[in-house]
Amino acid sequence: METNTIDVRLPDLGEVDEVRIVQWLRDVGLTVGLDEDLVEVETEKTTFVVPAPIGGRLIEIVAAEGATIGRGGLLGRIERLG
């Protein structure tokens, strides 16, 4: 059975160049569903939740809570199951 690892990246937020990671809503090792809330991030004006781009298991958190990352930055990785 083959598995794929998918990078979870900060989506394009228009004029926003960087965000701060507020809170991961799932822990490493737990499964997530497609579009399930994964990580909360904060801009200068608001907070929002980045959804999981695929269903699978969260295998790595790259951007820790409190970290600042730029547009397209790597947040974590999900392993596609099945």
PDB file with SEQRES, HELIX, SHEET and CRYST1 records, atoms N, CA, C and O in Angstrom:
SEQRES   1 A   82  MET GLU THR ASN THR ILE ASP VAL ARG LEU PRO ASP LEU          
SEQRES   2 A   82  GLY GLU VAL ASP GLU VAL ARG ILE VAL GLN TRP LEU ARG          
SEQRES   3 A   82  ASP VAL GLY LEU THR VAL GLY LEU ASP GLU ASP LEU VAL          
SEQRES   4 A   82  GLU VAL GLU THR GLU LYS THR THR PHE VAL VAL PRO ALA          
SEQRES   5 A   82  PRO ILE GLY GLY ARG LEU ILE GLU ILE VAL ALA ALA GLU          
SEQRES   6 A   82  GLY ALA THR ILE GLY ARG GLY GLY LEU LEU GLY ARG ILE          
SEQRES   7 A   82  GLU ARG LEU GLY                                              
SHEET    1 AA1 3 ASN A   4  ARG A   9  0                                        
SHEET    2 AA1 3 LEU A  74  ARG A  80 -1                                        
SHEET    3 AA1 3 GLY A  56  ILE A  61 -1                                        
SHEET    1 AA2 4 THR A  47  PRO A  51  0                                        
SHEET    2 AA2 4 ASP A  37  GLU A  42 -1                                        
SHEET    3 AA2 4 GLU A  18  TRP A  24 -1                                        
SHEET    4 AA2 4 THR A  68  GLY A  70 -1                                        
CRYST1    1.000    1.000    1.000  90.00  90.00  90.00 P 1           1          
ATOM      1  N   MET A   1       0.847  -1.180   0.000  1.00  0.00           N  
ATOM      2  CA  MET A   1       0.000   0.000   0.000  1.00  0.00           C  
ATOM      3  C   MET A   1       0.892   1.242   0.000  1.00  0.00           C  
ATOM      4  O   MET A   1       1.764   1.386   0.856  1.00  0.00           O  
ATOM      5  N   GLU A   2       0.670   2.122  -0.950  1.00  0.00           N  
ATOM      6  CA  GLU A   2       1.485   3.316  -1.103  1.00  0.00           C  
ATOM      7  C   GLU A   2       0.841   4.494  -0.375  1.00  0.00           C  
ATOM      8  O   GLU A   2      -0.377   4.667  -0.403  1.00  0.00           O  
ATOM      9  N   THR A   3       1.676   5.296   0.275  1.00  0.00           N  
ATOM     10  CA  THR A   3       1.170   6.499   0.928  1.00  0.00           C  
ATOM     11  C   THR A   3       1.839   7.711   0.314  1.00  0.00           C  
ATOM     12  O   THR A   3       2.959   7.630  -0.190  1.00  0.00           O  
ATOM     13  N   ASN A   4       1.148   8.825   0.361  1.00  0.00           N  
ATOM     14  CA  ASN A   4       1.679  10.083  -0.149  1.00  0.00           C  
ATOM     15  C   ASN A   4       1.712  11.098   0.975  1.00  0.00           C  
ATOM     16  O   ASN A   4       0.807  11.145   1.808  1.00  0.00           O  
ATOM     17  N   THR A   5       2.748  11.904   0.995  1.00  0.00           N  
ATOM     18  CA  THR A   5       2.845  12.987   1.961  1.00  0.00           C  
ATOM     19  C   THR A   5       2.552  14.301   1.237  1.00  0.00           C  
ATOM     20  O   THR A   5       3.159  14.608   0.211  1.00  0.00           O  
ATOM     21  N   ILE A   6       1.622  15.061   1.784  1.00  0.00           N  
ATOM     22  CA  ILE A   6       1.211  16.326   1.194  1.00  0.00           C  
ATOM     23  C   ILE A   6       1.638  17.464   2.106  1.00  0.00           C  
ATOM     24  O   ILE A   6       1.385  17.428   3.310  1.00  0.00           O  
ATOM     25  N   ASP A   7       2.286  18.476   1.534  1.00  0.00           N  
ATOM     26  CA  ASP A   7       2.638  19.667   2.296  1.00  0.00           C  
ATOM     27  C   ASP A   7       1.403  20.525   2.522  1.00  0.00           C  
ATOM     28  O   ASP A   7       0.610  20.747   1.607  1.00  0.00           O  
ATOM     29  N   VAL A   8       1.252  21.002   3.747  1.00  0.00           N  
ATOM     30  CA  VAL A   8       0.184  21.953   4.079  1.00  0.00           C  
ATOM     31  C   VAL A   8       0.841  23.326   4.089  1.00  0.00           C  
ATOM     32  O   VAL A   8       1.704  23.603   4.922  1.00  0.00           O  
ATOM     33  N   ARG A   9       0.434  24.176   3.168  1.00  0.00           N  
ATOM     34  CA  ARG A   9       1.040  25.503   3.036  1.00  0.00           C  
ATOM     35  C   ARG A   9       0.022  26.594   3.330  1.00  0.00           C  
ATOM     36  O   ARG A   9      -1.184  26.402   3.176  1.00  0.00           O  
ATOM     37  N   LEU A  10       0.533  27.741   3.756  1.00  0.00           N  
ATOM     38  CA  LEU A  10      -0.335  28.890   3.993  1.00  0.00           C  
ATOM     39  C   LEU A  10      -0.932  29.317   2.662  1.00  0.00           C  
ATOM     40  O   LEU A  10      -0.193  29.598   1.718  1.00  0.00           O  
ATOM     41  N   PRO A  11      -2.252  29.371   2.571  1.00  0.00           N  
ATOM     42  CA  PRO A  11      -2.865  29.772   1.308  1.00  0.00           C  
ATOM     43  C   PRO A  11      -2.643  31.256   1.022  1.00  0.00           C  
ATOM     44  O   PRO A  11      -2.308  32.030   1.920  1.00  0.00           O  
ATOM     45  N   ASP A  12      -2.832  31.635  -0.219  1.00  0.00           N  
ATOM     46  CA  ASP A  12      -2.723  33.040  -0.622  1.00  0.00           C  
ATOM     47  C   ASP A  12      -3.866  33.820   0.024  1.00  0.00           C  
ATOM     48  O   ASP A  12      -5.039  33.506  -0.177  1.00  0.00           O  
ATOM     49  N   LEU A  13      -3.510  34.834   0.796  1.00  0.00           N  
ATOM     50  CA  LEU A  13      -4.509  35.639   1.503  1.00  0.00           C  
ATOM     51  C   LEU A  13      -4.611  37.044   0.919  1.00  0.00           C  
ATOM     52  O   LEU A  13      -4.983  37.989   1.614  1.00  0.00           O  
ATOM     53  N   GLY A  14      -4.283  37.168  -0.346  1.00  0.00           N  
ATOM     54  CA  GLY A  14      -4.369  38.473  -0.995  1.00  0.00           C  
ATOM     55  C   GLY A  14      -3.235  39.385  -0.566  1.00  0.00           C  
ATOM     56  O   GLY A  14      -2.068  39.115  -0.853  1.00  0.00           O  
ATOM     57  N   GLU A  15      -3.578  40.461   0.120  1.00  0.00           N  
ATOM     58  CA  GLU A  15      -2.607  41.487   0.520  1.00  0.00           C  
ATOM     59  C   GLU A  15      -1.744  41.079   1.710  1.00  0.00           C  
ATOM     60  O   GLU A  15      -0.774  41.768   2.026  1.00  0.00           O  
ATOM     61  N   VAL A  16      -2.073  39.984   2.371  1.00  0.00           N  
ATOM     62  CA  VAL A  16      -1.366  39.568   3.581  1.00  0.00           C  
ATOM     63  C   VAL A  16      -0.057  38.874   3.208  1.00  0.00           C  
ATOM     64  O   VAL A  16      -0.058  37.911   2.442  1.00  0.00           O  
ATOM     65  N   ASP A  17       1.062  39.365   3.751  1.00  0.00           N  
ATOM     66  CA  ASP A  17       2.362  38.778   3.454  1.00  0.00           C  
ATOM     67  C   ASP A  17       2.782  37.718   4.462  1.00  0.00           C  
ATOM     68  O   ASP A  17       3.493  36.779   4.105  1.00  0.00           O  
ATOM     69  N   GLU A  18       2.349  37.853   5.734  1.00  0.00           N  
ATOM     70  CA  GLU A  18       2.727  36.879   6.746  1.00  0.00           C  
ATOM     71  C   GLU A  18       1.667  36.781   7.829  1.00  0.00           C  
ATOM     72  O   GLU A  18       0.862  37.692   8.023  1.00  0.00           O  
ATOM     73  N   VAL A  19       1.684  35.647   8.534  1.00  0.00           N  
ATOM     74  CA  VAL A  19       0.753  35.394   9.635  1.00  0.00           C  
ATOM     75  C   VAL A  19       1.522  34.812  10.811  1.00  0.00           C  
ATOM     76  O   VAL A  19       2.656  34.355  10.672  1.00  0.00           O  
ATOM     77  N   ARG A  20       0.880  34.842  11.966  1.00  0.00           N  
ATOM     78  CA  ARG A  20       1.424  34.194  13.159  1.00  0.00           C  
ATOM     79  C   ARG A  20       0.572  32.966  13.446  1.00  0.00           C  
ATOM     80  O   ARG A  20      -0.655  33.024  13.373  1.00  0.00           O  
ATOM     81  N   ILE A  21       1.224  31.855  13.774  1.00  0.00           N  
ATOM     82  CA  ILE A  21       0.502  30.631  14.117  1.00  0.00           C  
ATOM     83  C   ILE A  21      -0.049  30.794  15.533  1.00  0.00           C  
ATOM     84  O   ILE A  21       0.709  30.967  16.488  1.00  0.00           O  
ATOM     85  N   VAL A  22      -1.370  30.739  15.655  1.00  0.00           N  
ATOM     86  CA  VAL A  22      -2.018  30.892  16.960  1.00  0.00           C  
ATOM     87  C   VAL A  22      -2.114  29.551  17.661  1.00  0.00           C  
ATOM     88  O   VAL A  22      -1.676  29.404  18.802  1.00  0.00           O  
ATOM     89  N   GLN A  23      -2.694  28.561  16.966  1.00  0.00           N  
ATOM     90  CA  GLN A  23      -2.940  27.267  17.615  1.00  0.00           C  
ATOM     91  C   GLN A  23      -3.161  26.176  16.582  1.00  0.00           C  
ATOM     92  O   GLN A  23      -3.903  26.354  15.616  1.00  0.00           O  
ATOM     93  N   TRP A  24      -2.505  25.044  16.802  1.00  0.00           N  
ATOM     94  CA  TRP A  24      -2.799  23.854  16.012  1.00  0.00           C  
ATOM     95  C   TRP A  24      -4.020  23.187  16.630  1.00  0.00           C  
ATOM     96  O   TRP A  24      -4.085  22.996  17.845  1.00  0.00           O  
ATOM     97  N   LEU A  25      -4.986  22.833  15.789  1.00  0.00           N  
ATOM     98  CA  LEU A  25      -6.236  22.250  16.261  1.00  0.00           C  
ATOM     99  C   LEU A  25      -6.217  20.726  16.239  1.00  0.00           C  
ATOM    100  O   LEU A  25      -7.148  20.082  16.724  1.00  0.00           O  
ATOM    101  N   ARG A  26      -5.170  20.157  15.684  1.00  0.00           N  
ATOM    102  CA  ARG A  26      -4.952  18.710  15.663  1.00  0.00           C  
ATOM    103  C   ARG A  26      -3.511  18.450  16.080  1.00  0.00           C  
ATOM    104  O   ARG A  26      -2.619  19.251  15.798  1.00  0.00           O  
ATOM    105  N   ASP A  27      -3.290  17.325  16.752  1.00  0.00           N  
ATOM    106  CA  ASP A  27      -1.951  16.934  17.171  1.00  0.00           C  
ATOM    107  C   ASP A  27      -1.341  15.987  16.144  1.00  0.00           C  
ATOM    108  O   ASP A  27      -2.060  15.318  15.402  1.00  0.00           O  
ATOM    109  N   VAL A  28      -0.031  15.934  16.108  1.00  0.00           N  
ATOM    110  CA  VAL A  28       0.678  14.994  15.241  1.00  0.00           C  
ATOM    111  C   VAL A  28       0.220  13.580  15.583  1.00  0.00           C  
ATOM    112  O   VAL A  28       0.104  13.208  16.751  1.00  0.00           O  
ATOM    113  N   GLY A  29      -0.034  12.811  14.544  1.00  0.00           N  
ATOM    114  CA  GLY A  29      -0.471  11.422  14.717  1.00  0.00           C  
ATOM    115  C   GLY A  29      -1.971  11.238  14.588  1.00  0.00           C  
ATOM    116  O   GLY A  29      -2.443  10.118  14.389  1.00  0.00           O  
ATOM    117  N   LEU A  30      -2.730  12.326  14.700  1.00  0.00           N  
ATOM    118  CA  LEU A  30      -4.186  12.223  14.590  1.00  0.00           C  
ATOM    119  C   LEU A  30      -4.621  12.341  13.135  1.00  0.00           C  
ATOM    120  O   LEU A  30      -3.951  12.976  12.321  1.00  0.00           O  
ATOM    121  N   THR A  31      -5.754  11.720  12.824  1.00  0.00           N  
ATOM    122  CA  THR A  31      -6.291  11.830  11.473  1.00  0.00           C  
ATOM    123  C   THR A  31      -7.131  13.085  11.346  1.00  0.00           C  
ATOM    124  O   THR A  31      -7.715  13.572  12.314  1.00  0.00           O  
ATOM    125  N   VAL A  32      -7.174  13.597  10.119  1.00  0.00           N  
ATOM    126  CA  VAL A  32      -7.980  14.767   9.787  1.00  0.00           C  
ATOM    127  C   VAL A  32      -8.743  14.477   8.508  1.00  0.00           C  
ATOM    128  O   VAL A  32      -8.281  13.724   7.650  1.00  0.00           O  
ATOM    129  N   GLY A  33      -9.902  15.075   8.391  1.00  0.00           N  
ATOM    130  CA  GLY A  33     -10.690  14.936   7.182  1.00  0.00           C  
ATOM    131  C   GLY A  33     -10.435  16.085   6.231  1.00  0.00           C  
ATOM    132  O   GLY A  33      -9.957  17.143   6.642  1.00  0.00           O  
ATOM    133  N   LEU A  34     -10.750  15.887   4.966  1.00  0.00           N  
ATOM    134  CA  LEU A  34     -10.643  16.934   3.966  1.00  0.00           C  
ATOM    135  C   LEU A  34     -11.421  18.162   4.426  1.00  0.00           C  
ATOM    136  O   LEU A  34     -12.580  18.048   4.823  1.00  0.00           O  
ATOM    137  N   ASP A  35     -10.798  19.326   4.375  1.00  0.00           N  
ATOM    138  CA  ASP A  35     -11.392  20.613   4.757  1.00  0.00           C  
ATOM    139  C   ASP A  35     -11.685  20.748   6.248  1.00  0.00           C  
ATOM    140  O   ASP A  35     -12.342  21.705   6.657  1.00  0.00           O  
ATOM    141  N   GLU A  36     -11.216  19.815   7.063  1.00  0.00           N  
ATOM    142  CA  GLU A  36     -11.386  19.923   8.514  1.00  0.00           C  
ATOM    143  C   GLU A  36     -10.442  21.002   9.046  1.00  0.00           C  
ATOM    144  O   GLU A  36      -9.322  21.147   8.556  1.00  0.00           O  
ATOM    145  N   ASP A  37     -10.897  21.763  10.052  1.00  0.00           N  
ATOM    146  CA  ASP A  37     -10.073  22.809  10.645  1.00  0.00           C  
ATOM    147  C   ASP A  37      -8.771  22.209  11.163  1.00  0.00           C  
ATOM    148  O   ASP A  37      -8.782  21.228  11.906  1.00  0.00           O  
ATOM    149  N   LEU A  38      -7.641  22.812  10.761  1.00  0.00           N  
ATOM    150  CA  LEU A  38      -6.338  22.244  11.084  1.00  0.00           C  
ATOM    151  C   LEU A  38      -5.489  23.171  11.955  1.00  0.00           C  
ATOM    152  O   LEU A  38      -4.930  22.741  12.964  1.00  0.00           O  
ATOM    153  N   VAL A  39      -5.395  24.436  11.565  1.00  0.00           N  
ATOM    154  CA  VAL A  39      -4.532  25.369  12.299  1.00  0.00           C  
ATOM    155  C   VAL A  39      -5.110  26.777  12.222  1.00  0.00           C  
ATOM    156  O   VAL A  39      -5.563  27.221  11.167  1.00  0.00           O  
ATOM    157  N   GLU A  40      -5.086  27.466  13.351  1.00  0.00           N  
ATOM    158  CA  GLU A  40      -5.579  28.838  13.423  1.00  0.00           C  
ATOM    159  C   GLU A  40      -4.397  29.789  13.273  1.00  0.00           C  
ATOM    160  O   GLU A  40      -3.376  29.637  13.945  1.00  0.00           O  
ATOM    161  N   VAL A  41      -4.546  30.771  12.386  1.00  0.00           N  
ATOM    162  CA  VAL A  41      -3.494  31.759  12.151  1.00  0.00           C  
ATOM    163  C   VAL A  41      -4.063  33.156  12.325  1.00  0.00           C  
ATOM    164  O   VAL A  41      -5.275  33.361  12.261  1.00  0.00           O  
ATOM    165  N   GLU A  42      -3.168  34.117  12.547  1.00  0.00           N  
ATOM    166  CA  GLU A  42      -3.577  35.492  12.827  1.00  0.00           C  
ATOM    167  C   GLU A  42      -2.820  36.455  11.917  1.00  0.00           C  
ATOM    168  O   GLU A  42      -1.601  36.368  11.773  1.00  0.00           O  
ATOM    169  N   THR A  43      -3.565  37.372  11.308  1.00  0.00           N  
ATOM    170  CA  THR A  43      -2.969  38.463  10.543  1.00  0.00           C  
ATOM    171  C   THR A  43      -2.987  39.702  11.434  1.00  0.00           C  
ATOM    172  O   THR A  43      -3.356  39.616  12.605  1.00  0.00           O  
ATOM    173  N   GLU A  44      -2.600  40.833  10.899  1.00  0.00           N  
ATOM    174  CA  GLU A  44      -2.647  42.065  11.675  1.00  0.00           C  
ATOM    175  C   GLU A  44      -4.086  42.440  12.045  1.00  0.00           C  
ATOM    176  O   GLU A  44      -4.310  43.123  13.045  1.00  0.00           O  
ATOM    177  N   LYS A  45      -5.050  42.001  11.249  1.00  0.00           N  
ATOM    178  CA  LYS A  45      -6.433  42.446  11.440  1.00  0.00           C  
ATOM    179  C   LYS A  45      -7.401  41.372  11.934  1.00  0.00           C  
ATOM    180  O   LYS A  45      -8.420  41.700  12.542  1.00  0.00           O  
ATOM    181  N   THR A  46      -7.103  40.104  11.685  1.00  0.00           N  
ATOM    182  CA  THR A  46      -8.079  39.065  12.008  1.00  0.00           C  
ATOM    183  C   THR A  46      -7.409  37.702  12.188  1.00  0.00           C  
ATOM    184  O   THR A  46      -6.222  37.539  11.903  1.00  0.00           O  
ATOM    185  N   THR A  47      -8.183  36.733  12.664  1.00  0.00           N  
ATOM    186  CA  THR A  47      -7.713  35.348  12.720  1.00  0.00           C  
ATOM    187  C   THR A  47      -8.592  34.512  11.797  1.00  0.00           C  
ATOM    188  O   THR A  47      -9.747  34.855  11.544  1.00  0.00           O  
ATOM    189  N   PHE A  48      -8.043  33.433  11.305  1.00  0.00           N  
ATOM    190  CA  PHE A  48      -8.835  32.504  10.516  1.00  0.00           C  
ATOM    191  C   PHE A  48      -8.227  31.120  10.634  1.00  0.00           C  
ATOM    192  O   PHE A  48      -7.122  30.955  11.151  1.00  0.00           O  
ATOM    193  N   VAL A  49      -8.960  30.125  10.150  1.00  0.00           N  
ATOM    194  CA  VAL A  49      -8.539  28.729  10.259  1.00  0.00           C  
ATOM    195  C   VAL A  49      -8.167  28.204   8.877  1.00  0.00           C  
ATOM    196  O   VAL A  49      -8.897  28.400   7.906  1.00  0.00           O  
ATOM    197  N   VAL A  50      -7.033  27.541   8.809  1.00  0.00           N  
ATOM    198  CA  VAL A  50      -6.599  26.888   7.575  1.00  0.00           C  
ATOM    199  C   VAL A  50      -7.116  25.452   7.612  1.00  0.00           C  
ATOM    200  O   VAL A  50      -6.827  24.720   8.559  1.00  0.00           O  
ATOM    201  N   PRO A  51      -7.877  25.035   6.595  1.00  0.00           N  
ATOM    202  CA  PRO A  51      -8.396  23.668   6.577  1.00  0.00           C  
ATOM    203  C   PRO A  51      -7.368  22.679   6.026  1.00  0.00           C  
ATOM    204  O   PRO A  51      -6.412  23.068   5.354  1.00  0.00           O  
ATOM    205  N   ALA A  52      -7.577  21.416   6.318  1.00  0.00           N  
ATOM    206  CA  ALA A  52      -6.732  20.352   5.778  1.00  0.00           C  
ATOM    207  C   ALA A  52      -6.981  20.233   4.274  1.00  0.00           C  
ATOM    208  O   ALA A  52      -8.131  20.155   3.843  1.00  0.00           O  
ATOM    209  N   PRO A  53      -5.906  20.218   3.470  1.00  0.00           N  
ATOM    210  CA  PRO A  53      -6.091  20.121   2.016  1.00  0.00           C  
ATOM    211  C   PRO A  53      -6.473  18.718   1.543  1.00  0.00           C  
ATOM    212  O   PRO A  53      -6.965  18.546   0.428  1.00  0.00           O  
ATOM    213  N   ILE A  54      -6.242  17.714   2.401  1.00  0.00           N  
ATOM    214  CA  ILE A  54      -6.625  16.324   2.113  1.00  0.00           C  
ATOM    215  C   ILE A  54      -6.970  15.645   3.425  1.00  0.00           C  
ATOM    216  O   ILE A  54      -6.654  16.151   4.502  1.00  0.00           O  
ATOM    217  N   GLY A  55      -7.614  14.504   3.325  1.00  0.00           N  
ATOM    218  CA  GLY A  55      -7.825  13.680   4.503  1.00  0.00           C  
ATOM    219  C   GLY A  55      -6.621  12.782   4.706  1.00  0.00           C  
ATOM    220  O   GLY A  55      -6.017  12.320   3.738  1.00  0.00           O  
ATOM    221  N   GLY A  56      -6.271  12.533   5.955  1.00  0.00           N  
ATOM    222  CA  GLY A  56      -5.127  11.668   6.244  1.00  0.00           C  
ATOM    223  C   GLY A  56      -4.697  11.833   7.683  1.00  0.00           C  
ATOM    224  O   GLY A  56      -5.502  12.171   8.551  1.00  0.00           O  
ATOM    225  N   ARG A  57      -3.408  11.590   7.934  1.00  0.00           N  
ATOM    226  CA  ARG A  57      -2.858  11.708   9.282  1.00  0.00           C  
ATOM    227  C   ARG A  57      -1.831  12.833   9.301  1.00  0.00           C  
ATOM    228  O   ARG A  57      -0.937  12.885   8.457  1.00  0.00           O  
ATOM    229  N   LEU A  58      -1.969  13.733  10.274  1.00  0.00           N  
ATOM    230  CA  LEU A  58      -0.992  14.811  10.451  1.00  0.00           C  
ATOM    231  C   LEU A  58       0.304  14.169  10.948  1.00  0.00           C  
ATOM    232  O   LEU A  58       0.339  13.619  12.049  1.00  0.00           O  
ATOM    233  N   ILE A  59       1.364  14.235  10.148  1.00  0.00           N  
ATOM    234  CA  ILE A  59       2.615  13.559  10.523  1.00  0.00           C  
ATOM    235  C   ILE A  59       3.708  14.534  10.964  1.00  0.00           C  
ATOM    236  O   ILE A  59       4.699  14.122  11.566  1.00  0.00           O  
ATOM    237  N   GLU A  60       3.530  15.827  10.666  1.00  0.00           N  
ATOM    238  CA  GLU A  60       4.562  16.781  11.064  1.00  0.00           C  
ATOM    239  C   GLU A  60       3.986  18.183  11.157  1.00  0.00           C  
ATOM    240  O   GLU A  60       3.229  18.617  10.289  1.00  0.00           O  
ATOM    241  N   ILE A  61       4.353  18.885  12.219  1.00  0.00           N  
ATOM    242  CA  ILE A  61       4.067  20.309  12.362  1.00  0.00           C  
ATOM    243  C   ILE A  61       5.391  21.025  12.152  1.00  0.00           C  
ATOM    244  O   ILE A  61       6.326  20.848  12.933  1.00  0.00           O  
ATOM    245  N   VAL A  62       5.475  21.831  11.103  1.00  0.00           N  
ATOM    246  CA  VAL A  62       6.708  22.541  10.776  1.00  0.00           C  
ATOM    247  C   VAL A  62       6.714  23.925  11.418  1.00  0.00           C  
ATOM    248  O   VAL A  62       7.725  24.352  11.974  1.00  0.00           O  
ATOM    249  N   ALA A  63       5.591  24.619  11.339  1.00  0.00           N  
ATOM    250  CA  ALA A  63       5.469  25.971  11.902  1.00  0.00           C  
ATOM    251  C   ALA A  63       4.800  25.864  13.278  1.00  0.00           C  
ATOM    252  O   ALA A  63       3.593  25.644  13.372  1.00  0.00           O  
ATOM    253  N   ALA A  64       5.588  26.022  14.329  1.00  0.00           N  
ATOM    254  CA  ALA A  64       5.083  25.881  15.696  1.00  0.00           C  
ATOM    255  C   ALA A  64       4.218  27.076  16.090  1.00  0.00           C  
ATOM    256  O   ALA A  64       4.290  28.141  15.477  1.00  0.00           O  
ATOM    257  N   GLU A  65       3.404  26.880  17.118  1.00  0.00           N  
ATOM    258  CA  GLU A  65       2.587  27.971  17.643  1.00  0.00           C  
ATOM    259  C   GLU A  65       3.495  29.130  18.038  1.00  0.00           C  
ATOM    260  O   GLU A  65       4.525  28.938  18.684  1.00  0.00           O  
ATOM    261  N   GLY A  66       3.094  30.338  17.638  1.00  0.00           N  
ATOM    262  CA  GLY A  66       3.884  31.533  17.913  1.00  0.00           C  
ATOM    263  C   GLY A  66       4.803  31.925  16.769  1.00  0.00           C  
ATOM    264  O   GLY A  66       5.282  33.058  16.717  1.00  0.00           O  
ATOM    265  N   ALA A  67       5.056  30.988  15.841  1.00  0.00           N  
ATOM    266  CA  ALA A  67       5.940  31.271  14.703  1.00  0.00           C  
ATOM    267  C   ALA A  67       5.244  32.190  13.708  1.00  0.00           C  
ATOM    268  O   ALA A  67       4.018  32.205  13.608  1.00  0.00           O  
ATOM    269  N   THR A  68       6.038  32.948  12.981  1.00  0.00           N  
ATOM    270  CA  THR A  68       5.538  33.798  11.900  1.00  0.00           C  
ATOM    271  C   THR A  68       6.007  33.194  10.586  1.00  0.00           C  
ATOM    272  O   THR A  68       7.186  32.878  10.420  1.00  0.00           O  
ATOM    273  N   ILE A  69       5.069  33.034   9.649  1.00  0.00           N  
ATOM    274  CA  ILE A  69       5.437  32.497   8.334  1.00  0.00           C  
ATOM    275  C   ILE A  69       4.854  33.362   7.238  1.00  0.00           C  
ATOM    276  O   ILE A  69       3.845  34.043   7.427  1.00  0.00           O  
ATOM    277  N   GLY A  70       5.501  33.323   6.100  1.00  0.00           N  
ATOM    278  CA  GLY A  70       5.079  34.121   4.958  1.00  0.00           C  
ATOM    279  C   GLY A  70       4.146  33.380   4.035  1.00  0.00           C  
ATOM    280  O   GLY A  70       3.891  32.187   4.197  1.00  0.00           O  
ATOM    281  N   ARG A  71       3.648  34.109   3.071  1.00  0.00           N  
ATOM    282  CA  ARG A  71       2.738  33.577   2.054  1.00  0.00           C  
ATOM    283  C   ARG A  71       3.337  32.323   1.419  1.00  0.00           C  
ATOM    284  O   ARG A  71       4.481  32.336   0.966  1.00  0.00           O  
ATOM    285  N   GLY A  72       2.572  31.265   1.388  1.00  0.00           N  
ATOM    286  CA  GLY A  72       3.020  30.008   0.801  1.00  0.00           C  
ATOM    287  C   GLY A  72       3.938  29.190   1.702  1.00  0.00           C  
ATOM    288  O   GLY A  72       4.425  28.134   1.298  1.00  0.00           O  
ATOM    289  N   GLY A  73       4.180  29.676   2.932  1.00  0.00           N  
ATOM    290  CA  GLY A  73       5.073  28.979   3.851  1.00  0.00           C  
ATOM    291  C   GLY A  73       4.540  27.621   4.272  1.00  0.00           C  
ATOM    292  O   GLY A  73       3.331  27.386   4.280  1.00  0.00           O  
ATOM    293  N   LEU A  74       5.447  26.745   4.616  1.00  0.00           N  
ATOM    294  CA  LEU A  74       5.101  25.381   5.015  1.00  0.00           C  
ATOM    295  C   LEU A  74       4.609  25.348   6.452  1.00  0.00           C  
ATOM    296  O   LEU A  74       5.322  25.758   7.368  1.00  0.00           O  
ATOM    297  N   LEU A  75       3.391  24.860   6.651  1.00  0.00           N  
ATOM    298  CA  LEU A  75       2.793  24.729   7.978  1.00  0.00           C  
ATOM    299  C   LEU A  75       3.055  23.352   8.563  1.00  0.00           C  
ATOM    300  O   LEU A  75       3.442  23.231   9.726  1.00  0.00           O  
ATOM    301  N   GLY A  76       2.847  22.318   7.764  1.00  0.00           N  
ATOM    302  CA  GLY A  76       3.009  20.955   8.250  1.00  0.00           C  
ATOM    303  C   GLY A  76       2.857  19.980   7.103  1.00  0.00           C  
ATOM    304  O   GLY A  76       2.845  20.368   5.935  1.00  0.00           O  
ATOM    305  N   ARG A  77       2.741  18.694   7.454  1.00  0.00           N  
ATOM    306  CA  ARG A  77       2.597  17.650   6.427  1.00  0.00           C  
ATOM    307  C   ARG A  77       1.538  16.640   6.864  1.00  0.00           C  
ATOM    308  O   ARG A  77       1.421  16.286   8.037  1.00  0.00           O  
ATOM    309  N   ILE A  78       0.776  16.194   5.870  1.00  0.00           N  
ATOM    310  CA  ILE A  78      -0.255  15.179   6.090  1.00  0.00           C  
ATOM    311  C   ILE A  78       0.062  13.981   5.202  1.00  0.00           C  
ATOM    312  O   ILE A  78       0.392  14.124   4.025  1.00  0.00           O  
ATOM    313  N   GLU A  79      -0.048  12.807   5.795  1.00  0.00           N  
ATOM    314  CA  GLU A  79       0.129  11.567   5.042  1.00  0.00           C  
ATOM    315  C   GLU A  79      -1.240  11.076   4.625  1.00  0.00           C  
ATOM    316  O   GLU A  79      -2.115  10.840   5.458  1.00  0.00           O  
ATOM    317  N   ARG A  80      -1.410  10.926   3.322  1.00  0.00           N  
ATOM    318  CA  ARG A  80      -2.668  10.390   2.785  1.00  0.00           C  
ATOM    319  C   ARG A  80      -2.727   8.907   3.116  1.00  0.00           C  
ATOM    320  O   ARG A  80      -1.774   8.172   2.856  1.00  0.00           O  
ATOM    321  N   LEU A  81      -3.830   8.469   3.683  1.00  0.00           N  
ATOM    322  CA  LEU A  81      -3.987   7.067   4.056  1.00  0.00           C  
ATOM    323  C   LEU A  81      -4.775   6.331   2.976  1.00  0.00           C  
ATOM    324  O   LEU A  81      -5.646   6.904   2.321  1.00  0.00           O  
ATOM    325  N   GLY A  82      -4.459   5.077   2.809  1.00  0.00           N  
ATOM    326  CA  GLY A  82      -5.219   4.256   1.884  1.00  0.00           C  
ATOM    327  C   GLY A  82      -4.525   4.125   0.606  1.00  0.00           C  
ATOM    328  O   GLY A  82      -5.024   3.461  -0.302  1.00  0.00           O  
TER     329      GLY A  82                                                      
END                                                                             
